[in-house]
Amino acid sequence: MTASVAFPFLTVPDSNVIAEPWFIRVDGGELAPAAEFVAGWDYACKIELTRNIEVSFEEAAEALGISPKNLELELLVEVGTGAGRYPRQMLTCARYPITASASRAEVKLIPDSSSLSSLIFLTTTLVLSASPAEAPRLSPIQTNSKLWSERSTMRLDGDEPRFPIETARFSSFFQDLPESNSPWYMSWNPGDWNRDFHGAVRLYLNTEFPQFIERLQAGDDFALRYLSVEIIGQILEKLMDEEDAQDIIDNAPAGSLGAQAGSWVSLAWPNTPINTLQQKAETQPGRFRACIWAIADRQEEL
């Protein structure tokens, strides 16, 4: 539980909850400890998430100031997904009653892979499942009062990769060129669509704009989305200039610049023919760029 959060009632300390690590099985493979990345994932594969959690019921009751005979607890285990610091969609919520005689929960979740995007959020919460008949003034009494919680995340390998980022002093980097006055600069070569995304695109932040960098580091939502729109816009507008844009997307290797651009196109304009998008980019560039905000809203922070 986050110690910096002050609840208006007594809660269960971490020492009263034995939460084993998460394990994951992908497409019927070996069960393995969950890592930062879900290797080998795609939208068609099957993911199985398991863990065991045990609550020291008597100690939890003592911490809450509620008699064990009046205490009813429940573990809620939620799977969310999406880009950013918080889940944009909740896929699963499993409930496990916790009692003095059954204080251990064996969690097994199988989220729908076709609904996953960018990150998997795993949230485990211990709540009061019923109001106690008797309780001291500082004890929780409302059903679903949060007594303990834990959250972990996993990145989906192969989904939208982060932009490689470096900082530089632009007055030295560009010297007297106009680019030295920009807060950021993206280095990339249009047309090199089959190159690995991480090697093809590099973002530089100008250290002479410290407030801008601080906003990005602090996770400022608008600043991050604005920069994402600018970067994605550059790449997609150049892709639309290619006569064989559809062939580039269809033949791009996994993890390449072309494959990433194709995934952005699918997100912003699902099932829209490329020639229609090319015409929009040429005749309605403002609307084309505005649509990219829908992508930036679903991307994780840089």
Residue frames as qw, qx, qy, qz and C-alpha x, y, z in Angstrom:
[[0.000, 0.889, 0.458, 0.000, 0.00, 0.00, 0.00],
 [0.369, 0.581, -0.045, 0.724, 1.26, 3.48, -0.78],
 [0.460, -0.402, -0.527, 0.591, 2.36, 4.95, 2.53],
 [0.103, -0.010, 0.009, 0.995, 1.82, 8.53, 1.37],
 [0.386, -0.413, -0.512, -0.646, -1.96, 8.03, 1.15],
 [0.101, -0.051, 0.673, -0.731, -3.77, 8.94, 4.37],
 [0.351, -0.384, -0.763, -0.383, -7.05, 7.02, 4.72],
 [0.383, -0.479, 0.157, -0.774, -9.80, 8.20, 7.11],
 [0.896, -0.313, 0.089, -0.302, -9.91, 4.75, 8.72],
 [0.532, -0.498, 0.678, 0.096, -7.60, 1.93, 9.81],
 [0.729, 0.500, -0.371, -0.285, -6.07, -0.21, 7.04],
 [0.975, -0.148, 0.130, 0.106, -4.23, -3.50, 6.70],
 [0.162, -0.802, 0.496, 0.290, -0.41, -3.19, 6.75],
 [0.594, 0.529, -0.562, -0.225, 1.76, -4.87, 4.11],
 [0.030, -0.374, 0.895, -0.241, 3.07, -7.31, 6.70],
 [0.589, 0.104, 0.640, -0.483, -0.40, -8.89, 6.94],
 [0.790, 0.530, 0.065, -0.300, -0.56, -9.74, 3.23],
 [0.505, -0.338, 0.692, 0.389, 1.69, -12.32, 1.59],
 [0.649, 0.679, 0.045, -0.340, 1.50, -11.53, -2.12],
 [0.723, -0.127, 0.539, 0.414, 3.53, -13.94, -4.23],
 [0.012, -0.422, 0.435, 0.795, 4.96, -12.71, -7.56],
 [0.730, 0.474, 0.084, -0.486, 2.90, -12.84, -10.73],
 [0.444, -0.160, 0.798, 0.374, 3.52, -15.68, -13.16],
 [0.542, 0.553, -0.091, -0.626, 2.61, -15.68, -16.85],
 [0.570, 0.057, 0.777, 0.261, 2.03, -18.30, -19.53],
 [0.345, 0.568, -0.228, -0.711, 1.93, -17.23, -23.21],
 [0.701, 0.350, -0.426, -0.452, 0.23, -19.47, -25.80],
 [0.976, -0.144, -0.084, -0.138, 0.43, -22.62, -23.68],
 [0.537, 0.538, -0.528, 0.379, 4.17, -22.27, -23.04],
 [0.568, -0.146, -0.634, 0.504, 6.02, -22.66, -19.78],
 [0.356, -0.893, -0.261, -0.090, 4.74, -20.80, -16.74],
 [0.601, 0.185, -0.205, 0.750, 7.39, -18.19, -15.93],
 [0.241, -0.596, -0.355, 0.679, 7.80, -15.23, -13.56],
 [0.308, 0.885, 0.328, 0.122, 6.24, -12.12, -15.07],
 [0.553, -0.127, 0.081, 0.820, 8.87, -9.73, -16.37],
 [0.057, 0.520, 0.043, -0.851, 8.81, -6.12, -17.54],
 [0.403, 0.330, -0.483, -0.704, 8.02, -7.28, -21.08],
 [0.814, 0.151, 0.498, -0.260, 5.57, -9.92, -22.31],
 [0.066, -0.449, 0.727, 0.516, 7.81, -11.60, -24.87],
 [0.057, 0.078, 0.928, 0.361, 6.26, -13.15, -27.95],
 [0.284, 0.513, 0.612, -0.531, 2.91, -11.42, -27.50],
 [0.080, -0.079, -0.498, -0.860, 0.50, -10.64, -30.31],
 [0.507, -0.055, 0.109, -0.853, -3.24, -9.98, -30.49],
 [0.798, 0.020, -0.450, -0.401, -4.05, -13.62, -31.26],
 [0.440, 0.181, -0.817, 0.324, -2.10, -15.30, -28.46],
 [0.668, -0.605, -0.383, -0.201, -3.49, -16.54, -25.16],
 [0.158, 0.494, -0.541, 0.663, -2.17, -15.04, -21.93],
 [0.720, -0.507, -0.470, -0.056, -2.64, -16.68, -18.54],
 [0.058, 0.602, -0.425, 0.673, -1.76, -14.75, -15.36],
 [0.775, -0.424, -0.467, -0.023, -1.50, -16.49, -12.00],
 [0.145, 0.466, -0.563, 0.667, -0.41, -15.72, -8.47],
 [0.567, -0.476, -0.664, 0.107, -1.20, -16.73, -4.88],
 [0.069, -0.540, 0.232, -0.806, -2.13, -14.26, -2.14],
 [0.558, -0.406, -0.699, 0.186, -2.61, -15.02, 1.53],
 [0.198, -0.684, 0.089, -0.696, -4.01, -12.66, 4.17],
 [0.292, -0.038, -0.790, 0.537, -3.20, -13.13, 7.84],
 [0.315, -0.616, -0.540, -0.479, -6.84, -12.87, 8.81],
 [0.571, -0.652, -0.419, 0.271, -6.45, -12.63, 12.59],
 [0.449, -0.281, -0.012, 0.848, -3.71, -10.00, 12.28],
 [0.033, 0.342, 0.421, 0.839, -5.72, -8.05, 9.71],
 [0.411, -0.699, -0.542, -0.219, -8.73, -8.05, 12.04],
 [0.558, -0.566, -0.266, 0.546, -6.54, -6.75, 14.86],
 [0.327, -0.033, 0.191, 0.925, -5.10, -4.01, 12.62],
 [0.151, -0.445, -0.482, -0.739, -8.61, -2.92, 11.64],
 [0.190, -0.100, 0.543, -0.812, -9.93, -3.04, 15.22],
 [0.740, -0.011, -0.185, -0.647, -12.74, -5.39, 14.15],
 [0.665, -0.229, 0.675, -0.221, -13.54, -8.72, 15.76],
 [0.032, -0.215, 0.876, 0.430, -12.72, -11.64, 13.39],
 [0.228, 0.402, 0.882, -0.087, -16.31, -12.89, 13.73],
 [0.256, 0.806, 0.331, -0.419, -17.59, -9.52, 12.41],
 [0.029, -0.656, 0.453, 0.603, -15.01, -9.14, 9.65],
 [0.778, 0.416, 0.466, 0.069, -15.71, -10.02, 6.00],
 [0.130, -0.665, 0.430, 0.596, -12.97, -9.41, 3.45],
 [0.798, 0.502, 0.331, 0.036, -12.60, -9.82, -0.29],
 [0.387, -0.402, 0.456, 0.693, -9.71, -9.59, -2.71],
 [0.591, 0.754, 0.183, -0.220, -10.39, -7.82, -6.01],
 [0.516, -0.288, 0.540, 0.599, -7.95, -8.58, -8.81],
 [0.484, 0.796, 0.187, -0.312, -8.29, -6.36, -11.88],
 [0.593, 0.004, 0.484, 0.644, -6.64, -6.46, -15.28],
 [0.269, 0.876, 0.150, -0.371, -6.51, -3.18, -17.18],
 [0.673, 0.141, 0.401, 0.605, -4.80, -2.08, -20.36],
 [0.243, 0.944, 0.197, 0.100, -3.88, 0.98, -22.36],
 [0.590, 0.374, -0.143, 0.701, -1.13, 3.52, -22.74],
 [0.146, -0.742, 0.119, -0.643, 0.02, 5.93, -20.08],
 [0.015, 0.338, -0.738, 0.584, 0.29, 5.82, -16.33],
 [0.507, 0.076, 0.625, -0.589, -3.25, 4.53, -15.73],
 [0.289, 0.206, 0.897, 0.263, -5.37, 1.91, -17.53],
 [0.297, 0.125, -0.220, -0.921, -7.76, 3.23, -20.15],
 [0.755, -0.075, -0.387, -0.524, -9.87, 0.07, -20.14],
 [0.440, -0.324, 0.762, -0.347, -10.60, -2.54, -17.44],
 [0.520, 0.186, -0.725, -0.411, -10.89, -6.04, -18.90],
 [0.679, -0.220, -0.701, 0.003, -11.34, -8.33, -15.91],
 [0.280, -0.521, 0.451, -0.668, -12.28, -8.09, -12.25],
 [0.679, -0.132, -0.722, -0.016, -12.12, -11.32, -10.24],
 [0.456, -0.618, 0.258, -0.585, -13.32, -11.55, -6.62],
 [0.628, 0.048, -0.748, 0.211, -11.96, -13.89, -3.95],
 [0.600, -0.722, -0.078, -0.335, -13.62, -14.04, -0.48],
 [0.387, 0.377, -0.669, 0.510, -11.12, -14.05, 2.40],
 [0.725, -0.576, -0.118, -0.360, -12.13, -15.68, 5.67],
 [0.439, -0.659, 0.583, -0.179, -10.40, -17.04, 8.76],
 [0.803, -0.067, 0.592, 0.001, -10.67, -20.58, 7.35],
 [0.705, 0.465, 0.387, 0.371, -9.97, -19.65, 3.72],
 [0.170, -0.885, 0.052, 0.430, -7.41, -16.88, 3.79],
 [0.356, -0.340, 0.626, 0.606, -5.53, -17.89, 0.64],
 [0.628, 0.652, 0.150, -0.398, -6.58, -16.94, -2.91],
 [0.557, -0.088, 0.651, 0.508, -5.26, -18.78, -5.96],
 [0.342, 0.719, 0.026, -0.605, -5.62, -16.21, -8.72],
 [0.459, 0.059, 0.727, 0.508, -5.89, -17.25, -12.37],
 [0.336, 0.730, 0.163, -0.572, -6.83, -14.71, -15.03],
 [0.514, 0.165, 0.641, 0.546, -7.04, -15.01, -18.82],
 [0.191, 0.663, 0.094, -0.718, -7.55, -11.53, -20.34],
 [0.702, 0.617, 0.354, 0.036, -8.69, -11.13, -23.93],
 [0.557, -0.249, 0.309, 0.729, -5.49, -10.50, -25.93],
 [0.301, 0.538, 0.513, 0.597, -7.40, -8.84, -28.75],
 [0.190, -0.923, -0.280, -0.181, -8.34, -6.03, -26.33],
 [0.651, -0.553, -0.001, 0.519, -4.84, -5.45, -24.97],
 [0.438, 0.812, 0.039, 0.383, -2.77, -2.41, -25.89],
 [0.174, 0.779, -0.357, 0.485, 0.68, -1.15, -24.81],
 [0.011, -0.367, 0.747, -0.555, 0.58, -2.13, -21.13],
 [0.622, -0.399, -0.658, -0.145, -1.07, -4.66, -18.83],
 [0.198, -0.499, 0.418, -0.733, -2.05, -3.22, -15.44],
 [0.615, -0.254, -0.745, 0.037, -2.51, -5.74, -12.61],
 [0.223, -0.480, 0.304, -0.792, -4.23, -4.29, -9.54],
 [0.539, -0.277, -0.787, 0.117, -4.88, -6.30, -6.39],
 [0.228, -0.455, 0.196, -0.838, -7.06, -4.72, -3.70],
 [0.280, -0.273, -0.868, 0.305, -8.23, -5.99, -0.32],
 [0.286, -0.363, -0.110, -0.880, -11.64, -4.55, 0.54],
 [0.312, 0.070, 0.723, -0.613, -14.32, -4.80, 3.19],
 [0.158, -0.161, -0.823, -0.521, -17.04, -6.97, 1.64],
 [0.398, -0.655, -0.593, -0.247, -19.72, -6.22, 4.27],
 [0.167, -0.685, 0.242, -0.667, -20.27, -3.64, 6.99],
 [0.350, 0.021, -0.846, 0.402, -19.28, -5.08, 10.40],
 [0.442, -0.671, -0.573, -0.159, -22.01, -5.41, 13.03],
 [0.470, -0.860, -0.047, 0.193, -19.73, -3.69, 15.55],
 [0.694, 0.346, -0.034, 0.631, -16.66, -1.57, 14.98],
 [0.384, -0.570, -0.195, 0.700, -14.69, 1.16, 16.78],
 [0.223, 0.880, 0.138, -0.397, -14.85, 4.72, 15.50],
 [0.016, 0.711, -0.534, -0.457, -11.61, 4.49, 13.46],
 [0.481, -0.001, 0.855, 0.194, -12.44, 1.16, 11.84],
 [0.219, 0.084, -0.559, -0.796, -13.73, 0.94, 8.25],
 [0.437, 0.260, 0.719, -0.474, -17.47, 0.31, 8.03],
 [0.583, 0.552, -0.069, -0.593, -18.42, 1.01, 4.40],
 [0.871, 0.185, 0.443, 0.101, -18.64, -1.91, 1.99],
 [0.721, 0.566, 0.106, 0.387, -15.77, -1.90, -0.55],
 [0.237, -0.940, 0.241, 0.053, -13.58, 0.29, 1.66],
 [0.731, 0.515, -0.387, 0.226, -10.01, -0.14, 0.33],
 [0.740, -0.660, 0.127, 0.014, -7.84, -1.72, 3.02],
 [0.513, -0.474, 0.562, 0.442, -4.71, -2.67, 1.06],
 [0.726, 0.665, 0.109, -0.137, -3.67, -2.47, -2.58],
 [0.490, -0.426, 0.563, 0.511, -0.84, -3.25, -4.95],
 [0.665, 0.706, 0.089, -0.229, -0.31, -2.52, -8.65],
 [0.491, -0.368, 0.597, 0.517, 2.17, -3.79, -11.20],
 [0.582, 0.694, -0.053, -0.421, 2.54, -3.31, -14.95],
 [0.655, -0.094, 0.629, 0.407, 3.94, -5.25, -17.89],
 [0.272, 0.609, -0.304, -0.681, 4.78, -3.93, -21.31],
 [0.865, 0.338, 0.354, -0.106, 3.55, -5.81, -24.35],
 [0.411, -0.390, 0.585, 0.580, 6.59, -6.75, -26.40],
 [0.296, 0.263, 0.727, 0.561, 6.12, -5.73, -30.02],
 [0.056, 0.865, 0.498, 0.001, 3.53, -3.04, -29.30],
 [0.219, 0.932, 0.011, 0.287, 4.18, 0.70, -29.68],
 [0.743, -0.093, -0.251, 0.614, 7.86, 1.18, -28.77],
 [0.253, -0.860, -0.132, 0.422, 9.14, 4.21, -26.97],
 [0.468, 0.849, -0.104, 0.221, 10.96, 6.95, -28.81],
 [0.750, -0.111, -0.182, 0.626, 14.73, 6.85, -28.15],
 [0.083, -0.976, -0.116, -0.167, 15.50, 10.16, -26.42],
 [0.666, -0.052, -0.180, 0.722, 18.70, 12.09, -25.80],
 [0.115, -0.953, -0.169, 0.223, 19.40, 15.56, -24.45],
 [0.644, 0.183, 0.151, 0.727, 21.79, 18.01, -26.10],
 [0.103, -0.695, -0.102, 0.704, 22.75, 21.66, -26.01],
 [0.616, 0.644, 0.431, 0.142, 21.41, 22.82, -29.36],
 [0.109, 0.969, -0.171, -0.140, 23.55, 25.97, -29.54],
 [0.311, -0.569, 0.723, 0.240, 26.54, 23.62, -29.65],
 [0.628, 0.188, 0.752, 0.067, 24.81, 20.89, -31.60],
 [0.497, 0.709, 0.458, 0.200, 23.51, 23.14, -34.40],
 [0.428, -0.151, 0.045, 0.890, 25.69, 26.20, -33.72],
 [0.113, 0.304, 0.000, -0.946, 24.33, 29.15, -35.76],
 [0.145, -0.223, -0.808, -0.526, 21.66, 27.19, -37.65],
 [0.470, -0.344, -0.078, -0.809, 17.97, 28.07, -37.04],
 [0.765, -0.242, -0.585, -0.116, 17.40, 24.64, -35.47],
 [0.392, 0.092, -0.611, 0.682, 19.36, 25.78, -32.42],
 [0.276, -0.177, 0.225, -0.918, 16.27, 27.72, -31.26],
 [0.714, -0.194, -0.479, -0.472, 13.99, 24.67, -31.17],
 [0.576, -0.497, 0.492, -0.422, 13.12, 22.92, -27.87],
 [0.760, -0.085, 0.644, -0.010, 13.30, 19.53, -29.59],
 [0.397, 0.575, -0.537, -0.473, 14.47, 17.89, -32.80],
 [0.891, 0.021, 0.436, -0.122, 13.77, 14.48, -34.33],
 [0.053, 0.578, -0.709, -0.401, 16.53, 12.88, -36.35],
 [0.715, 0.178, 0.672, -0.071, 15.32, 10.37, -38.93],
 [0.029, -0.284, 0.648, 0.706, 15.61, 9.54, -42.63],
 [0.696, 0.362, 0.232, -0.575, 12.31, 9.52, -44.55],
 [0.718, 0.468, -0.420, -0.298, 12.11, 6.51, -46.84],
 [0.219, 0.368, -0.880, 0.203, 14.14, 4.19, -44.63],
 [0.719, -0.267, -0.030, -0.641, 10.95, 2.30, -43.78],
 [0.911, -0.039, -0.408, -0.033, 12.45, -1.17, -43.24],
 [0.323, 0.407, -0.602, 0.607, 14.96, -0.01, -40.65],
 [0.445, -0.414, -0.723, 0.329, 14.39, -0.94, -37.00],
 [0.162, -0.888, -0.311, -0.299, 12.28, 1.76, -35.37],
 [0.597, -0.747, -0.025, 0.292, 14.68, 2.27, -32.46],
 [0.593, -0.202, 0.316, 0.713, 17.56, 2.84, -34.85],
 [0.295, 0.524, 0.505, 0.619, 15.61, 4.91, -37.36],
 [0.189, -0.834, -0.233, -0.464, 14.19, 7.54, -35.03],
 [0.546, -0.222, -0.451, 0.670, 15.94, 9.53, -32.34],
 [0.147, -0.903, -0.298, -0.272, 14.49, 12.43, -30.40],
 [0.487, 0.090, -0.314, 0.810, 16.74, 15.18, -29.06],
 [0.274, -0.882, -0.384, 0.009, 15.63, 17.58, -26.32],
 [0.336, 0.655, -0.161, 0.657, 17.28, 20.97, -26.04],
 [0.567, -0.375, -0.524, 0.513, 18.81, 21.42, -22.58],
 [0.129, 0.057, -0.064, 0.988, 18.49, 25.17, -23.07],
 [0.527, -0.352, -0.256, -0.730, 14.73, 24.70, -22.52],
 [0.115, 0.123, -0.891, 0.421, 14.88, 23.20, -19.00],
 [0.488, 0.096, 0.434, -0.751, 11.23, 23.92, -18.16],
 [0.748, 0.269, -0.337, -0.505, 10.08, 21.99, -21.23],
 [0.501, 0.238, -0.826, 0.104, 12.23, 19.01, -20.27],
 [0.123, -0.079, 0.742, -0.654, 11.01, 19.17, -16.68],
 [0.668, 0.138, 0.121, -0.722, 7.39, 19.04, -17.87],
 [0.748, 0.257, -0.551, -0.265, 8.13, 15.93, -19.92],
 [0.335, 0.215, -0.842, 0.364, 10.01, 14.24, -17.09],
 [0.291, -0.011, 0.591, -0.753, 7.16, 15.05, -14.71],
 [0.158, 0.303, 0.933, 0.115, 4.72, 13.29, -17.05],
 [0.280, 0.416, 0.140, -0.854, 2.78, 16.40, -18.08],
 [0.585, 0.370, 0.721, -0.019, -0.04, 14.86, -20.13],
 [0.451, 0.856, 0.150, -0.204, -0.51, 17.71, -22.58],
 [0.006, -0.794, 0.538, 0.284, 3.21, 18.20, -23.23],
 [0.438, -0.188, 0.864, 0.161, 3.70, 14.49, -23.87],
 [0.568, 0.534, 0.624, -0.045, 0.72, 14.23, -26.18],
 [0.299, 0.906, -0.070, -0.290, 1.69, 17.38, -28.06],
 [0.110, -0.642, 0.701, 0.290, 5.19, 16.07, -28.69],
 [0.519, 0.083, 0.848, 0.073, 3.81, 12.67, -29.72],
 [0.529, 0.737, 0.377, -0.188, 1.48, 14.34, -32.23],
 [0.175, 0.871, -0.341, -0.307, 4.36, 16.29, -33.73],
 [0.248, -0.442, 0.835, 0.213, 6.59, 13.23, -34.08],
 [0.522, 0.286, 0.803, -0.008, 3.91, 10.86, -35.35],
 [0.438, 0.815, 0.204, -0.319, 2.68, 13.57, -37.69],
 [0.045, 0.728, -0.562, -0.390, 6.11, 13.97, -39.28],
 [0.294, -0.182, 0.920, 0.185, 6.37, 10.26, -39.98],
 [0.469, 0.473, 0.737, -0.111, 2.82, 9.72, -41.27],
 [0.351, 0.839, 0.026, -0.415, 2.84, 12.80, -43.48],
 [0.033, 0.598, -0.707, -0.377, 6.01, 11.53, -45.18],
 [0.378, 0.069, 0.922, 0.043, 4.47, 8.07, -45.51],
 [0.481, 0.671, 0.482, -0.294, 1.48, 9.59, -47.28],
 [0.221, 0.783, -0.345, -0.468, 3.89, 11.15, -49.80],
 [0.243, -0.282, 0.890, 0.261, 5.00, 7.65, -50.87],
 [0.588, 0.179, -0.421, -0.667, 3.17, 6.36, -53.96],
 [0.670, -0.014, -0.737, -0.088, 3.53, 2.80, -52.67],
 [0.296, -0.467, 0.490, -0.674, 2.54, 3.59, -49.07],
 [0.891, -0.153, 0.100, -0.415, 0.30, 0.52, -48.78],
 [0.879, 0.269, -0.361, 0.154, 3.06, -1.78, -50.05],
 [0.191, 0.542, -0.565, 0.593, 5.46, -0.22, -47.55],
 [0.577, -0.362, 0.408, -0.608, 3.08, -1.04, -44.69],
 [0.960, 0.045, -0.047, -0.272, 2.27, -4.55, -45.99],
 [0.860, 0.305, -0.314, 0.262, 5.91, -5.54, -46.44],
 [0.059, -0.767, 0.435, -0.468, 7.48, -3.79, -43.45],
 [0.573, 0.030, -0.769, 0.283, 9.35, -6.14, -41.08],
 [0.578, -0.710, -0.402, -0.009, 8.10, -6.41, -37.51],
 [0.573, -0.623, -0.105, 0.523, 9.53, -3.66, -35.33],
 [0.461, 0.185, 0.293, 0.817, 10.49, -1.48, -38.28],
 [0.059, 0.265, 0.081, -0.959, 9.68, 2.16, -38.91],
 [0.368, -0.048, -0.570, -0.733, 7.20, 1.14, -41.61],
 [0.421, -0.344, -0.839, 0.004, 5.46, -1.36, -39.32],
 [0.176, -0.405, -0.520, 0.732, 5.13, 1.24, -36.57],
 [0.191, 0.175, -0.180, -0.949, 3.76, 3.80, -39.03],
 [0.405, -0.170, -0.755, -0.487, 1.27, 1.19, -40.25],
 [0.328, -0.416, -0.789, 0.312, 0.06, 0.53, -36.70],
 [0.010, -0.356, -0.246, 0.901, -0.52, 4.26, -36.22],
 [0.304, 0.032, -0.488, -0.818, -2.50, 4.41, -39.45],
 [0.414, -0.291, -0.845, -0.175, -4.68, 1.50, -38.29],
 [0.237, -0.414, -0.639, 0.603, -5.30, 3.16, -34.94],
 [0.074, 0.360, 0.079, -0.927, -6.25, 6.56, -36.32],
 [0.556, 0.332, -0.237, -0.724, -8.12, 5.50, -39.48],
 [0.472, -0.061, 0.878, -0.045, -9.20, 1.85, -39.18],
 [0.526, 0.411, 0.735, 0.117, -10.27, 0.25, -42.47],
 [0.282, 0.875, 0.036, -0.393, -9.63, 3.46, -44.42],
 [0.831, 0.417, 0.151, 0.335, -7.97, 3.03, -47.85],
 [0.561, -0.355, 0.089, 0.742, -4.52, 4.54, -48.13],
 [0.261, 0.359, 0.405, 0.799, -5.43, 6.57, -51.20],
 [0.266, -0.830, -0.416, -0.260, -8.19, 8.25, -49.17],
 [0.585, -0.698, -0.089, 0.403, -5.69, 9.16, -46.45],
 [0.528, -0.025, 0.279, 0.802, -3.20, 10.43, -49.01],
 [0.064, 0.631, 0.432, 0.641, -5.85, 12.72, -50.44],
 [0.446, -0.846, -0.293, -0.007, -6.79, 13.95, -46.95],
 [0.640, -0.465, 0.040, 0.611, -3.13, 14.64, -46.11],
 [0.393, 0.167, 0.360, 0.829, -2.74, 16.64, -49.32],
 [0.086, -0.563, -0.416, -0.709, -6.01, 18.59, -49.40],
 [0.544, -0.742, -0.140, -0.367, -6.92, 18.73, -45.68],
 [0.549, 0.295, -0.600, 0.501, -3.59, 18.72, -43.81],
 [0.258, -0.403, 0.413, -0.774, -5.15, 20.37, -40.75],
 [0.860, -0.175, 0.043, -0.477, -7.76, 17.62, -40.36],
 [0.847, 0.219, -0.465, 0.138, -5.15, 14.94, -41.06],
 [0.294, 0.356, -0.603, 0.650, -2.93, 16.25, -38.26],
 [0.506, -0.351, 0.272, -0.740, -5.91, 16.71, -35.91],
 [0.924, -0.073, -0.252, -0.276, -6.79, 13.02, -36.27],
 [0.617, 0.303, -0.618, 0.382, -3.35, 12.12, -34.96],
 [0.282, -0.453, 0.467, -0.706, -4.38, 13.39, -31.53],
 [0.904, -0.163, -0.020, -0.395, -6.51, 10.23, -31.29],
 [0.841, 0.211, -0.429, 0.254, -3.30, 8.22, -31.61],
 [0.210, 0.475, -0.507, 0.688, -1.36, 10.31, -29.11],
 [0.601, -0.419, 0.215, -0.646, -4.15, 9.81, -26.58],
 [0.981, -0.105, -0.021, -0.160, -3.55, 6.03, -26.77],
 [0.671, 0.443, -0.452, 0.386, 0.24, 6.09, -26.71],
 [0.700, -0.548, -0.269, 0.371, 2.28, 5.70, -23.57],
 [0.112, -0.966, 0.132, 0.191, 4.39, 8.61, -22.42],
 [0.602, 0.691, -0.375, 0.141, 7.71, 9.14, -24.15]]
